[in-house]
Amino acid sequence: MFRNSYKLSKYNVLLQHRNQNIVYNALTNAILRTNFDIYDAIKHNRNDYLKVLSKENLQVLVTNGIAISNDFSESDYIEGEYLKTSKGTEFTTFTIYPTLLCNFRCVYCIQKSINRNTKKFDSGVVEMFIEKYITTKSPKKIRIIWSGGEPLLEWTRIKKMTQNLLQLCKQHDVHYESHIVTNGYLLTKQIADSFKDCSITHAQITLDGQPDLHNKLRPHHNGGNTFTEVLSGIRYSSQAIYTTIRVNINSFNLDSFEELLRELKSTIRDTSRITISPKMIVPDSASCNLENFFKPKTFGEHEIALIRLILKYEFRAPSLITSGLNLRCAYYHEYSFNISPDLRLYKCSELVGQKEFAYGEIASNGDIVRYSSDNCIISGHSYPVLEECTNCFYLPKCMGKCVFTFNLYDKKEATGCLVSKFNLESKLKLFLDQKMEQAENPK
């Protein structure tokens, strides 16, 4: 090992916690404790320090990606992995919107301005489209996400389609899995018990606070309350499968988050399958009063406190440290699809139903008919990413900005970024505290 053949990674993140010097690498996901000399050398990007390190210490840094070979380009590697993954066909997600109709009228709904009365969903054509994809691209695994509108309005159709798709995947030796995104209002015990028969392994249901607050933010389309029915749906779902309770956070419900956790803890007996996921709301358009919505940097400051509360009440929390080089959504993946009821195709899930943002449609024979557009939001992401992303320490984690929110906020700096970019140090500290506690109190 030639000590003068190495340099420090540009994706190292430093922090000091509990009298320890910590270095984390966003590309490899490695976390190391170091002595102060190594910590200080990384802090000041002193590549020359690597020349005087012991062979053993240098090997540890290289193994964990903290130091890399001089002839290794991390930027080229990330770009290569992005291109490989974005065009990969082994795993494909089909997000299917069997209806855009909804029984709620949420005040912040991203779809509230669209025409929900599209032509009736043709499940046979969608099945044909998926079959053609399987026979031409030979994926090893497909995931179906049922969304809407409110997908449970079309539950009978979903069950029938699922059985056909399960049979199709069995014929071609393709692994099938499915998730559902629902408001939970129509989720009865009978439906929850049938999730496993439909290979639905995960449900996401939104609850935005205590009854009065939730009912205000997420009323029924007739103006009625929804909290009680949604809570029942969560209870039924979590008895059957893993369930994420999404809590959309804005200035109205931030301070009442702990009250919601108390309510859930007191009313749901078994919470072992429940994850609580506080999320920043993406407003429906730039015409909204954006002052009521948090931007990623501001929300990041609140998220750590919310996660600590989730752990305090012994719920599952979202992963603090996620693996890198993953695509954020279908927008970044050439072979993942958002399919609207009228069979139009969209790259961005936030824009489904806004026909001007469709990049194509599924023809009656199951083929894709692509539209012509130079708009990147319509046609999809390309590499390289924006210049500010190229030089960002967090690039291996996010692979570039969300173009939709970046444009929504007039391309202002720090918009379109993942929240974790702004609170990574706090999440690392919380992660280390958890590991220390597990070591001290093994179960």
C-alpha positions as CSV (number, residue, x, y, z in Angstrom):
1,M,0.0,0.0,0.0
2,F,1.7,3.2,-1.2
3,R,0.7,6.0,1.2
4,N,1.2,8.7,-1.4
5,S,-1.4,7.0,-3.7
6,Y,-4.4,8.1,-1.6
7,K,-6.6,11.2,-1.0
8,L,-9.5,12.0,1.3
9,S,-13.1,11.4,0.1
10,K,-15.1,14.6,-0.6
11,Y,-18.1,12.9,1.0
12,N,-16.8,12.8,4.6
13,V,-18.9,14.4,7.3
14,L,-17.4,15.2,10.7
15,L,-18.9,15.5,14.1
16,Q,-17.9,15.4,17.7
17,H,-20.3,13.6,20.1
18,R,-19.9,12.5,23.7
19,N,-16.2,13.3,23.7
20,Q,-15.7,11.2,20.5
21,N,-14.4,12.2,17.1
22,I,-16.7,10.8,14.4
23,V,-16.3,10.6,10.7
24,Y,-19.1,9.5,8.4
25,N,-18.9,8.9,4.7
26,A,-22.1,9.6,2.7
27,L,-21.0,7.4,-0.2
28,T,-20.2,4.2,1.7
29,N,-22.4,4.8,4.8
30,A,-19.4,4.0,7.1
31,I,-19.2,5.6,10.6
32,L,-15.9,5.5,12.4
33,R,-14.5,6.8,15.6
34,T,-11.1,8.3,15.1
35,N,-8.3,10.0,17.1
36,F,-8.1,13.7,17.1
37,D,-5.2,13.8,14.7
38,I,-7.0,11.9,12.0
39,Y,-10.2,13.9,12.6
40,D,-8.3,17.2,12.3
41,A,-6.5,16.1,9.1
42,I,-9.9,15.2,7.5
43,K,-11.4,18.5,8.7
44,H,-8.7,20.5,6.9
45,N,-8.6,18.1,3.9
46,R,-4.9,17.3,4.5
47,N,-4.1,14.6,2.0
48,D,-0.5,14.7,3.0
49,Y,-1.4,13.3,6.4
50,L,-2.2,10.0,4.8
51,K,1.5,9.6,4.0
52,V,2.5,9.4,7.7
53,L,-0.4,7.2,8.8
54,S,0.4,3.6,9.9
55,K,-0.4,1.0,7.4
56,E,-3.2,-0.4,9.6
57,N,-4.9,3.0,10.1
58,L,-4.7,3.9,6.4
59,Q,-6.2,0.5,5.6
60,V,-9.2,1.2,7.8
61,L,-9.8,4.6,6.2
62,V,-9.5,3.1,2.7
63,T,-11.8,0.1,3.5
64,N,-14.5,2.5,4.7
65,G,-14.2,5.0,1.8
66,I,-12.8,7.7,4.1
67,A,-9.7,7.7,2.0
68,I,-9.7,6.7,-1.7
69,S,-7.1,6.0,-4.4
70,N,-5.8,9.0,-6.3
71,D,-7.0,7.6,-9.6
72,F,-10.6,6.9,-8.3
73,S,-13.2,9.5,-9.3
74,E,-16.1,9.4,-6.8
75,S,-18.1,11.7,-9.2
76,D,-17.7,9.3,-12.1
77,Y,-18.5,6.4,-9.9
78,I,-21.8,8.0,-8.7
79,E,-22.7,9.0,-12.2
80,G,-22.1,5.4,-13.4
81,E,-24.2,4.0,-10.5
82,Y,-26.9,6.5,-11.3
83,L,-27.1,5.6,-15.0
84,K,-27.0,1.9,-14.2
85,T,-29.8,2.1,-11.7
86,S,-31.9,4.6,-13.6
87,K,-32.0,2.3,-16.6
88,G,-32.1,-0.9,-14.7
89,T,-34.9,-3.4,-15.3
90,E,-34.4,-5.9,-12.6
91,F,-36.8,-4.1,-10.2
92,T,-39.7,-2.0,-11.4
93,T,-42.4,-0.1,-9.6
94,F,-45.9,0.5,-11.1
95,T,-47.8,3.0,-9.2
96,I,-51.4,2.6,-10.3
97,Y,-54.2,5.1,-9.7
98,P,-57.4,3.2,-10.4
99,T,-59.3,6.4,-9.6
100,L,-58.6,10.1,-8.8
101,L,-62.0,10.4,-7.1
102,C,-61.6,10.8,-3.3
103,N,-64.0,10.9,-0.3
104,F,-61.8,13.5,1.4
105,R,-61.2,17.1,0.7
106,C,-57.9,17.7,2.4
107,V,-57.0,21.4,2.5
108,Y,-53.5,20.9,1.2
109,C,-54.3,18.2,-1.4
110,I,-51.9,18.4,-4.3
111,Q,-54.7,17.1,-6.6
112,K,-57.5,19.5,-5.6
113,S,-57.2,21.5,-8.9
114,I,-57.4,18.5,-11.2
115,N,-60.4,17.1,-13.0
116,R,-61.1,13.9,-11.1
117,N,-63.8,12.6,-13.4
118,T,-61.6,10.9,-15.9
119,K,-62.7,8.1,-18.2
120,K,-63.2,4.7,-16.4
121,F,-60.0,2.9,-15.6
122,D,-59.3,0.0,-18.1
123,S,-57.6,-2.6,-15.9
124,G,-57.3,-5.0,-18.9
125,V,-55.1,-2.6,-20.8
126,V,-52.9,-2.0,-17.7
127,E,-52.5,-5.7,-17.2
128,M,-51.5,-6.1,-20.9
129,F,-49.0,-3.3,-20.4
130,I,-47.4,-4.9,-17.4
131,E,-47.3,-8.3,-19.2
132,K,-45.5,-6.8,-22.2
133,Y,-43.0,-5.2,-19.8
134,I,-42.3,-8.5,-18.1
135,T,-41.9,-10.4,-21.3
136,T,-39.6,-7.8,-22.9
137,K,-37.6,-6.5,-19.9
138,S,-37.5,-9.7,-17.8
139,P,-37.6,-8.0,-14.3
140,K,-36.8,-10.2,-11.3
141,K,-39.2,-8.2,-9.1
142,I,-42.1,-5.8,-9.6
143,R,-43.9,-3.7,-7.0
144,I,-47.4,-2.5,-7.4
145,I,-48.4,0.6,-5.4
146,W,-52.1,1.3,-5.3
147,S,-52.8,5.0,-4.9
148,G,-55.3,7.7,-5.8
149,G,-57.5,9.6,-5.3
150,E,-58.7,7.0,-2.8
151,P,-57.9,3.5,-4.0
152,L,-60.3,1.7,-1.7
153,L,-63.1,3.2,-3.7
154,E,-62.0,0.7,-6.3
155,W,-61.2,-2.2,-4.0
156,T,-63.1,-4.8,-5.9
157,R,-61.2,-3.9,-9.1
158,I,-57.9,-4.0,-7.2
159,K,-58.6,-7.5,-5.9
160,K,-59.4,-8.8,-9.3
161,M,-56.4,-7.1,-10.9
162,T,-54.1,-8.5,-8.2
163,Q,-55.1,-12.1,-8.8
164,N,-54.4,-11.7,-12.5
165,L,-51.0,-10.0,-11.9
166,L,-50.1,-12.7,-9.3
167,Q,-50.8,-15.4,-11.9
168,L,-48.8,-13.5,-14.5
169,C,-45.8,-13.1,-12.2
170,K,-46.0,-16.8,-11.3
171,Q,-45.9,-17.8,-14.9
172,H,-42.8,-15.7,-15.6
173,D,-41.0,-16.4,-12.2
174,V,-41.2,-12.7,-11.2
175,H,-41.4,-11.8,-7.5
176,Y,-44.5,-9.7,-6.8
177,E,-45.1,-7.3,-3.9
178,S,-47.6,-4.6,-3.3
179,H,-48.2,-1.6,-1.1
180,I,-51.3,0.7,-0.7
181,V,-51.6,4.4,0.0
182,T,-55.0,5.1,1.5
183,N,-56.7,7.6,3.7
184,G,-58.0,4.7,5.8
185,Y,-61.6,5.9,6.0
186,L,-63.1,2.8,4.1
187,L,-60.6,0.3,5.6
188,T,-62.7,-2.3,7.4
189,K,-61.4,-5.4,9.1
190,Q,-62.6,-7.5,6.2
191,I,-60.5,-5.4,3.8
192,A,-57.5,-5.5,6.1
193,D,-57.7,-9.3,6.5
194,S,-57.7,-9.7,2.7
195,F,-54.5,-7.6,2.3
196,K,-52.3,-10.7,2.5
197,D,-54.3,-12.5,-0.1
198,C,-53.5,-9.6,-2.4
199,S,-49.8,-9.7,-1.4
200,I,-50.2,-6.2,0.1
201,T,-47.4,-6.1,2.7
202,H,-47.5,-2.4,3.7
203,A,-50.1,0.4,4.0
204,Q,-49.6,4.1,4.4
205,I,-52.4,6.0,6.1
206,T,-52.4,9.7,7.0
207,L,-53.5,11.1,10.4
208,D,-52.7,14.7,10.9
209,G,-53.3,15.2,14.6
210,Q,-55.9,15.1,17.3
211,P,-59.5,14.7,16.2
212,D,-60.3,18.5,15.9
213,L,-57.2,19.3,14.0
214,H,-57.3,16.2,11.8
215,N,-60.9,16.8,10.9
216,K,-60.1,20.4,10.0
217,L,-57.2,19.4,7.7
218,R,-58.7,16.3,6.3
219,P,-62.5,16.6,6.2
220,H,-64.8,14.2,4.4
221,H,-66.0,15.5,1.0
222,N,-69.4,16.2,2.5
223,G,-67.8,18.2,5.3
224,G,-68.1,15.6,8.0
225,N,-65.4,14.3,10.4
226,T,-63.0,11.5,9.5
227,F,-60.7,10.9,12.5
228,T,-62.6,8.1,14.2
229,E,-63.0,6.0,11.0
230,V,-59.3,6.6,10.0
231,L,-58.1,5.5,13.5
232,S,-60.2,2.3,13.1
233,G,-58.7,1.7,9.7
234,I,-55.2,2.1,11.2
235,R,-56.0,-0.4,13.9
236,Y,-57.3,-3.0,11.4
237,S,-54.4,-2.5,9.0
238,S,-51.7,-2.7,11.7
239,Q,-53.2,-6.0,13.0
240,A,-52.7,-7.5,9.5
241,I,-49.6,-5.8,7.9
242,Y,-46.9,-3.2,8.6
243,T,-48.5,0.2,8.5
244,T,-47.0,3.6,8.3
245,I,-48.9,6.5,9.8
246,R,-47.9,9.5,7.9
247,V,-48.3,12.8,9.7
248,N,-48.2,15.8,7.4
249,I,-46.6,18.6,9.4
250,N,-47.1,22.3,8.9
251,S,-47.3,25.3,11.2
252,F,-50.9,24.3,12.3
253,N,-50.1,20.9,13.8
254,L,-46.4,20.9,14.7
255,D,-47.0,21.7,18.4
256,S,-49.7,19.0,18.8
257,F,-47.7,16.1,17.5
258,E,-47.0,14.6,21.0
259,E,-50.8,14.7,21.8
260,L,-51.4,12.6,18.7
261,L,-48.8,10.1,19.9
262,R,-50.5,9.8,23.3
263,E,-53.8,9.2,21.6
264,L,-52.4,6.5,19.4
265,K,-50.6,4.8,22.3
266,S,-53.7,4.8,24.4
267,T,-56.1,3.5,21.8
268,I,-54.0,0.9,19.8
269,R,-53.0,-2.1,21.8
270,D,-50.3,-3.6,19.5
271,T,-48.1,-1.0,17.9
272,S,-45.3,-3.4,16.9
273,R,-46.2,-3.0,13.2
274,I,-46.7,0.7,13.2
275,T,-44.2,3.3,12.0
276,I,-44.9,7.0,12.6
277,S,-43.5,9.1,9.8
278,P,-43.7,12.9,10.1
279,K,-43.5,14.5,6.6
280,M,-43.1,18.0,5.2
281,I,-46.1,19.0,3.1
282,V,-45.5,19.8,-0.5
283,P,-48.1,22.5,-1.4
284,D,-50.3,22.0,-4.4
285,S,-48.9,25.0,-6.3
286,A,-46.8,28.1,-5.9
287,S,-50.1,30.1,-5.6
288,C,-50.6,28.7,-2.1
289,N,-49.6,30.7,1.0
290,L,-46.2,29.1,1.3
291,E,-45.6,30.7,4.7
292,N,-47.7,27.9,6.2
293,F,-45.5,25.2,4.7
294,F,-42.0,24.3,5.9
295,K,-39.1,24.2,3.5
296,P,-36.6,21.3,3.9
297,K,-34.0,23.2,6.0
298,T,-36.6,24.5,8.5
299,F,-38.5,21.2,8.7
300,G,-35.2,19.4,9.3
301,E,-34.8,21.4,12.5
302,H,-38.2,20.1,13.7
303,E,-37.8,16.5,12.5
304,I,-35.3,15.5,15.1
305,A,-37.5,16.5,17.9
306,L,-40.4,14.7,16.3
307,I,-38.4,11.5,15.9
308,R,-37.3,11.7,19.6
309,L,-41.0,11.8,20.6
310,I,-41.8,8.8,18.4
311,L,-39.1,6.8,20.1
312,K,-40.2,8.1,23.5
313,Y,-43.6,6.5,22.9
314,E,-42.0,3.3,21.6
315,F,-43.2,3.5,18.0
316,R,-41.1,2.6,15.1
317,A,-39.4,5.7,13.5
318,P,-38.2,6.2,10.0
319,S,-34.6,5.0,9.4
320,L,-32.1,7.6,10.6
321,I,-29.3,6.6,8.2
322,T,-30.3,5.4,4.8
323,S,-28.1,3.7,2.3
324,G,-26.8,5.7,-0.6
325,L,-27.0,5.6,-4.4
326,N,-30.8,5.0,-4.3
327,L,-33.2,6.6,-6.7
328,R,-35.7,8.8,-4.9
329,C,-38.8,8.0,-7.0
330,A,-40.1,7.0,-10.4
331,Y,-39.0,10.3,-11.8
332,Y,-35.4,9.1,-11.7
333,H,-36.1,5.6,-13.0
334,E,-36.7,5.1,-16.7
335,Y,-38.7,2.0,-16.1
336,S,-41.0,2.9,-13.2
337,F,-44.4,4.2,-14.0
338,N,-47.2,6.4,-12.5
339,I,-50.4,5.3,-14.3
340,S,-53.5,7.5,-14.1
341,P,-57.1,6.2,-14.6
342,D,-57.1,7.5,-18.2
343,L,-53.9,5.5,-18.8
344,R,-51.7,8.6,-19.1
345,L,-48.1,8.1,-17.8
346,Y,-46.3,10.6,-15.5
347,K,-42.8,10.8,-14.2
348,C,-43.8,12.7,-11.0
349,S,-46.4,11.4,-8.7
350,E,-47.2,14.9,-7.5
351,L,-48.4,15.8,-11.1
352,V,-50.7,12.8,-11.8
353,G,-53.9,14.0,-13.3
354,Q,-52.4,17.2,-14.7
355,K,-52.6,16.2,-18.3
356,E,-50.1,18.8,-19.5
357,F,-47.4,17.0,-17.4
358,A,-48.0,13.5,-18.9
359,Y,-45.1,12.1,-20.9
360,G,-47.2,9.5,-22.7
361,E,-50.1,7.1,-22.5
362,I,-50.8,3.4,-22.7
363,A,-52.4,2.5,-26.0
364,S,-55.2,-0.1,-26.2
365,N,-52.7,-2.8,-27.3
366,G,-50.6,-2.2,-24.1
367,D,-47.8,-0.2,-25.9
368,I,-46.5,3.1,-24.7
369,V,-47.2,6.1,-26.9
370,R,-44.7,8.8,-25.9
371,Y,-45.4,12.6,-26.2
372,S,-42.7,15.0,-27.3
373,S,-41.5,17.5,-24.7
374,D,-38.4,19.3,-23.7
375,N,-39.7,20.0,-20.2
376,C,-37.6,18.0,-17.7
377,I,-40.5,17.6,-15.3
378,I,-42.4,15.8,-18.0
379,S,-39.7,13.8,-19.6
380,G,-37.7,12.8,-16.5
381,H,-34.4,13.3,-14.9
382,S,-31.0,13.3,-16.7
383,Y,-27.4,13.3,-15.5
384,P,-25.4,15.3,-14.6
385,V,-27.5,17.0,-12.0
386,L,-27.4,20.7,-11.2
387,E,-24.0,22.2,-10.5
388,E,-24.9,22.9,-6.9
389,C,-25.8,19.2,-6.6
390,T,-22.6,18.0,-8.2
391,N,-20.5,19.6,-5.5
392,C,-22.8,18.7,-2.6
393,F,-21.6,16.3,0.2
394,Y,-25.1,14.8,0.2
395,L,-25.2,13.8,-3.5
396,P,-24.7,10.0,-2.9
397,K,-27.8,10.0,-0.8
398,C,-30.2,11.9,-3.0
399,M,-28.8,11.7,-6.5
400,G,-30.1,15.2,-7.2
401,K,-32.8,17.6,-6.3
402,C,-36.5,17.1,-6.6
403,V,-37.1,19.0,-9.8
404,F,-40.8,19.6,-9.0
405,T,-40.3,21.3,-5.6
406,F,-37.2,23.1,-6.9
407,N,-39.3,24.7,-9.6
408,L,-42.2,25.3,-7.3
409,Y,-40.1,27.5,-5.1
410,D,-38.6,29.4,-8.1
411,K,-35.3,27.5,-8.1
412,K,-34.2,29.0,-4.8
413,E,-31.2,27.5,-3.2
414,A,-31.8,24.6,-0.8
415,T,-35.3,23.9,-2.2
416,G,-35.8,20.4,-3.7
417,C,-33.3,18.9,-1.3
418,L,-34.0,16.0,1.0
419,V,-34.6,17.0,4.6
420,S,-31.8,14.8,5.9
421,K,-29.2,16.9,4.1
422,F,-29.9,19.6,6.7
423,N,-30.1,17.5,9.9
424,L,-27.7,14.7,9.1
425,E,-25.4,15.5,12.0
426,S,-28.3,15.4,14.4
427,K,-29.5,12.1,13.0
428,L,-26.0,10.6,13.2
429,K,-25.8,11.6,16.9
430,L,-29.2,10.1,17.6
431,F,-28.2,6.9,15.7
432,L,-25.0,6.6,17.8
433,D,-27.0,7.1,21.0
434,Q,-29.3,4.3,20.0
435,K,-26.4,1.9,19.2
436,M,-24.8,2.8,22.6
437,E,-28.1,2.2,24.4
438,Q,-28.6,-1.2,22.6
439,A,-25.0,-2.2,23.6
440,E,-25.6,-1.3,27.2
441,N,-29.1,-2.8,27.4
442,P,-29.2,-5.8,25.1
443,K,-32.6,-7.5,24.8
